Amino acid sequence: MSTATLERFTASSSSFEPADSRAIHLQFSSALEIHDGLDNAVAALIETAALEASCGILVTRHEPGQYSVALDQSVPFGKIYEDIAA
């Protein structure tokens, strides 16, 4: 069983730019679920990344079974980077 939550961080009310951050947080109870779960999360963010054309996607492993997939300004547009949180 896996769980996922989608968070959309909104821009402050004084900003005229749209929100530029979206993240999906995932938790897996089985290693067999990780590959498909991460693929689905990345696919969900690719459309938004393409529309904004300003950032790529960062996949981070926080601890065993816990990941986040997020649009990230430090990742070049069209790229997907992987990271392990320390």
C-alpha positions in Angstrom: 0.0 0.0 0.0 1.3 3.4 -0.9 0.1 6.8 0.0 0.6 10.1 -1.8 -0.3 13.7 -1.0 -0.2 16.6 -3.4 0.8 20.0 -2.0 0.5 23.2 -4.0 2.3 26.1 -2.5 0.6 29.3 -3.5 2.3 32.6 -4.2 1.9 35.3 -1.7 -0.9 37.7 -2.2 1.5 40.6 -3.1 3.0 38.6 -6.0 1.6 38.7 -9.5 3.4 35.5 -10.6 1.7 32.1 -10.4 2.8 29.6 -7.9 6.0 28.0 -9.1 6.2 25.1 -6.7 4.4 21.8 -6.6 5.4 18.7 -4.6 4.1 15.2 -4.3 5.0 13.4 -1.1 5.0 9.6 -1.3 5.3 6.8 1.3 5.7 3.2 0.2 5.4 0.0 2.4 6.9 -2.3 -0.3 9.9 -1.8 -2.5 7.9 -3.2 -5.4 5.7 -0.1 -5.4 8.5 2.5 -5.5 9.3 2.4 -9.2 5.7 2.8 -10.5 4.8 5.2 -7.7 7.7 7.6 -8.6 7.0 7.2 -12.3 3.4 8.3 -11.8 4.4 11.2 -9.6 6.9 12.5 -12.2 4.4 12.1 -15.0 1.9 14.2 -12.9 4.4 17.0 -12.7 5.8 16.9 -16.2 2.7 18.8 -17.6 3.0 21.6 -15.2 6.8 21.8 -15.7 6.2 22.0 -19.5 3.7 24.8 -19.1 5.9 26.9 -16.9 9.2 26.0 -18.8 11.2 27.4 -15.9 12.3 24.5 -13.9 12.9 20.7 -13.8 11.8 18.0 -11.4 13.7 16.8 -8.3 13.0 13.4 -6.8 14.3 13.1 -3.2 14.5 10.1 -1.0 14.0 11.3 2.6 14.2 7.9 4.3 13.5 4.3 3.3 10.0 4.3 1.7 9.5 8.1 1.9 10.1 10.3 -1.2 9.1 13.6 -2.6 8.8 14.6 -6.3 8.8 18.4 -6.8 9.3 21.1 -9.3 12.6 22.7 -8.5 14.2 25.9 -9.7 17.7 24.5 -9.2 17.0 21.7 -11.8 17.2 22.8 -15.4 14.0 22.8 -17.5 13.5 19.4 -19.1 15.7 17.5 -16.6 14.9 15.2 -13.7 17.4 15.0 -10.9 17.5 12.5 -8.0 18.7 13.3 -4.5 19.0 11.6 -1.1 18.3 13.8 1.9 21.0 13.6 4.5 
